[in-house]
């Protein structure tokens, strides 16, 4: 390994060996991204790498923290680490992690536009910087069109998004991405994502026969989880109740418990409630509400809160009280465990509307209010 100028200074050899051994042990342990303490381990790895003054260790540790923060849904920390990675990584290491870097960076490009607290001008600036670095490191224009397309939709710039979408589709010989033989799982995810962001019920249902039913590998399962989950509401609204149940079943099967995907569990919560599976829907609220309250951001909170609001609104139709085990720090916590479903629905809907209002102020359009209206149709059809 190549050390930075100054080497290890006056560090004792034994202490240096201990730090290296501990760092390598952490890197090995962090291969399991579902560990509850994996984020703290990754931060410790960065501290150890910085103390060793070794460029390869530093690159490995910072890239590890970037991947962990992204998969754990810690987006503010992930954006900071991405800035470090894009500024410092170069040479052989960047070639080794090119695919992983594109996967993480492409997710963060979308997450940045889904953070309602970031000013629009700053989002565009950060997006340009990320995409410029990706292009410099060999990512093709077609993939960059795809990322810009999704961000345009999230910012409510629908016409711009459609232009970018068309440019990508026109350049794809197989036509619909979900029918691409090269990477059908990833293609299905992107195409469903486009339909989800555009609230295109018919478009999503057209893709449903091509959704992956036997994904292989962790990355493929995560893509399949997102594709099936984002298809669930469209299936209910399109009158395809059996497909909607399959979306929920497969979505939960491929969900590995990664916090990165906890927010859009709200789509399954709302769908299950609309299908009459209230106990299962409310069980998911119980299980995931604590994390979303502490770490959720922007679109994640929007999806989860909207899903919970819909589930409790549907529950309120058949009875006022529900039994739940909610955390003590929850705003409406009741020690008895008995909750007024209508009151809970009103609270979650209020939180959702606050997020949509923040997005509308940022973007100067009503896109997020229209997305909320699309979700709320589930209450009417349940």
N, C-alpha and C positions, 0 to 999 in steps of 0.2 A: 504494500500500500504506500501511496505517496503522502508524506506528511507536509503540512503547511510550514512556512518559515517559522523557526522558533522551536519546532519539534515538540517534545513533551516537557520541555523546561526542566524543573527540578523534581518532577514526579518520581517517586520511588518505583523501581521496576516491579516489585510485588503489587503495589497499588495499581500500576498500569495494567498488569496481567489480570488482576481481579476485575477491573473495569471492563477490559476486553471480554473476559469470560462472561460477565453479567450481561453485557450488551448482546453478545451472540446468543445467549440463552433467551433473552427477551425477543430478539428477532425471530427465533425459532418458535417461541410460544405464541407470538402474534400472528402466526399463520392461521390460527383459529380466530376469525374475526367476530365470532359470536360470544367470546368470553366477556363476562360482565365488566371486568376491570381492564379490558384491552386498551382503552384510550389512555388510562393512567400509565400503563406499561409503555406505550409508544412515546408518551411525553418523557418518561424516564430514559428511554433509549436516546432521545435527542440530547438530553442533558449529559448523558455519559459520552456520547459522540463528540459533543462540543468540548468536553474536558480532555478528550484524547487528542484534539487538534489534528485529526486525520481526515483528509478530504473524502476518501471512500466511505469511511464510517459515517461521516456527516451526511453525505448524499443518501446513503442507505437509510439512515435514521429519519431524516426529514421526509423522504419519499414514503417511508413506512407510516409516519404520522399523518401525512396527506391521505393515504389510502384508508387508514383507520378512522380518521376524523370524518371522511366522506361516508364510509359504510356505517358509521355510528350516528350519522345525521347531525354531526357537530359542525354546521356549515360555516359559522363565523371563523372557527379555528381552521377549517379546511381551506378557506379562501386565503388566509394568512400564509399557510404552508404552501399553497400553490404558487403564491407570489415568490416565495423563497426558491422553490424548485425551478420555476421558469427563469429566475435570475441567475442561479448558480449551477444548474446541471448542464453539462456539455460533454462532448467526447464520447468515449466508449460506454459510459454508464447510461447516457440518454438513449443510446441505441439498444441497450439491453432492456430498458423499460418502456420503449416507445408505445407498444400496444396498451400496456397498463396505464401509461400516462394519458393516452388519448381517451381511454374509457373513463378515467377519473375526471379529466379536464372537461370532457364533453358533458358529463353529469353536472359539474359545477357551473358550466355556462348556463345550463337550464336553471339551476338552483339560484343563481344570481338574479335572474329576472323574476324568480318566484319569491324573492325577499321583499316584502312590502316596505321595509324601512330604508332600503337603499334608493337614493335619488335616481331618476331615470338617466340623467346625463352620466352619472358614475357607472351605471350598469353598462351603458353603451361603451364607455371608455375601457372598462375592465374586460368586457366581451372582446373588443377589438384587440386588446393586448394579448389575451389568451389565444385567440384564433391566429394572430400573427405569429406567435411562437410555435403553435402547432404546425402552421404551414412551413415555417423555417426548419422544422424537424421532420418534414417529409409527409405530413398529413395532406391528402389530396383535396382539391377544391370541392369535389362532390360531397365529401363528408362535412366540409365546412358550410356548404349551402344548407345541408340538413340541419346543422346546429343553429344557424341563423334563422332558419324557417321556424323552428320551435320557439325560439326566443321572441320572434316577431308576434307569433300568436299570443304568447303570454303577456306581452305588452299591449295587446289589443290592436296591433297593427295588422289587421287581417288581410288587407289587400297586398301588403308587402310579403306577408307569409305565403299567400297563394302564389305569388310570382316565383318565390324561391322554391316552393314545392313543385311547381310545374317544371322549373329548370332541372330539378333533380330527377323527376319522373321521366322527362324527355330524354335524359342522358342514361336511363336505366333500360337496357334492351329487354329485360324480362317484364317490363311494365310495372304492375303492382309490386311493391317491395316484398310483401308477404309471400309472393310466389317465386321469389328469387331462389335458385338452387344453391347459390353460393353460401348464403347465411340466412336461412329462413327464419330462425328464431329471432335474431336481431332485427331482421327486416320487418317481421310481424310487430315487434315492439314499437318500432318507429312509426309504422303506418297506423297502428291503433292509437299511439300517442297523438298523432296528428288529428285523428277523428275525435279523440277525447277532448283535446284543446279546442277544437272547432265545434264541439257539441253536435257532431254529425252522426246521429243515431243510425241512419241508413248505411252510411259509409262503414261504420264499425261492424254492423251485421253482415255486410258483404265480405268482410275479411274473416269473420268467425270460422268458416270452414278451414282456413289456412293456419289457425292458431296452433302452436306447438303442443302436442299431446304426450310426447316422450322426450323431453329435453335431457341432454346428457352433459354433465359437468355443472359446477356451481354457477358460473356466469350464465349458462343457458337457462338454468332453473330460475335465476333471479329475473332474467328477461321474460321468461314465461309467466312468472308471478305477476309482473307489471302488466303484461299484455292481457292476461285473463282478468285481472282485477279491474283494469280500466274499461273492460268490455261489459262489466256486470250491469251497470245502470242502463246502458243502451239496450241490453237484452230485455230488461223489464219494460222499458218504455216502448220497445218494439213489439211487445206482446209475446216474446220468446221466453217464457218462464222456465222451461226445462233448460234452455241454454244459460239463463241467468243463474240457475242453481249449479250448473256445471262450472260456470265462471267462478262462483264462490268456492266450490269444492276444490277445484284445481288451484285457484289462487292461494288458498290456505295450505294446500299440500306443498306448494313450491315456496311458501314463505318460510325463510330460515330463521326468523326472529331478529333479523338485522334492523336496527333502529332507522337506518336509511329509508326503509319502506314502511315504517309504522304509520305515517300520515295517511297514505292512500288505503290503509286498512279501512278507513272511513267509508270508502266506496262499497266494500263488502258488508260493513255494518248496515248501511242504508239499504242495500239490496236484500240482505237476509230479512230485515224487518219488513220490507215490502212484500216478501214472499211468505210472510207469516211465521218466520223462524225467529221470533222475538227473543226467546231465552238465549239462543246462540249469539244473536246480535248484541244484546246487553252484556253478555259475558266478555265479548271482545272490548266493549267500552271499559268494563272493570279492569281488564288485563292491561290496557294500553294508555289509559287516561293519564296516569302519573307521568310517563315519559313525555307525552306530548305537551303537558302543561309546563314541564321543566325545560325541555330542549327543542320542542317543535318551533317551526318558523315559517311564516308566509304561507305558501301553498300547502305544506303539510298540515298546519293548523286549520286552514280553510277546509281541506278535505275531511279531516277527523271531526272537527266541530260540526260541519254540515251533516256528516253521516250520523253523529250522535243526536243532533237536533231532529233529524228525520225519524230515527228509531224511537225517540221518546215521544214525538208527536203521534206516531202510529200507536205506540203503547197507550197513550192517553185516550185514544178512541175507545178502548175496551175496558179501561179501568184507571182510576186516578193514581193508585199507589203501586210502586214496584219495589222489590227488595234488591239491594245492591251493596257490594263491599267496595266503597270508594275510599281513597286515601284521606287521612285526617286533614291534610292541607288543601283539600278541594274546597272551592269557594262555598258550596252549598252542603258541606258535610253534615250528615245526621248520624249521631251515635247509635240510634235505633236501627239504622240500615234501611229504614222505610222512607221512600222518596215520592214526592208528587211528580208524576211523569210530565205533566203539562208545564210545571215550573222548571224542570230540568231542560225540557225542549226549548222553552223561552230563553233560558240562560245561554245554552249552546248556540242558539240562533243569533242572539245578541252579539256574542263573541265573533261569530262568522261575519255578521254584517259590519262589525268594526274593521275586520280585515279587508272586506270588499270595499269599504269606504276609503281605506288607506290606499289600496291599489288604484281606485278611481282618481283620487287626488294626485297620485304620482303620474298616472298615464294620461289623464285628461279624457277618459272615455268610460263607458259603462260595461266593458267586457266582463269583469268579474261579477258584476250584478247579474248579467245574463247567465253566467255559469251557475250562479247560485239558484236562479230560477229554474234552470234545467234540472238541477238536483232535486229541488223541492217538488217537482212533478211526481216524484215517487210517493209522496203523501197522498196525492189525489188518486193514484191508480192502485193503492194497496187495498 
